[in-house]
Amino acid sequence: MSTTTSREIWLASQPRGLLIADNFTLAQLGLEPPPDGQVLVRTLCMSGDPYMHGPMNSGKSYVPPFQLGKPLEGGAVG
């Protein structure tokens, strides 16, 4: 089986005010095939909920902050 390419949206910088494209970067990574008994799910749509703005900043939030240079986390449909 061939390697699958994963595309991830990473937080590149903390937003100041409205979100802009420069706050994010697209990363492409190779994924090995899943082991026997597991499946790989393709994400079709990721939610960009308002709550996500808090963890993008270093301020106080009720959820852990997103890390710069790491993938965003959120609800998704696969």
Secondary structure, DSSP 4 states (H G I P E B T S, - for coil): -PPEEEEEEEE-S--SSS--GGGEEEEEEEEPPPPTT-------EE---GGGHHHHSSS--SSPPPPTTSB----EE-
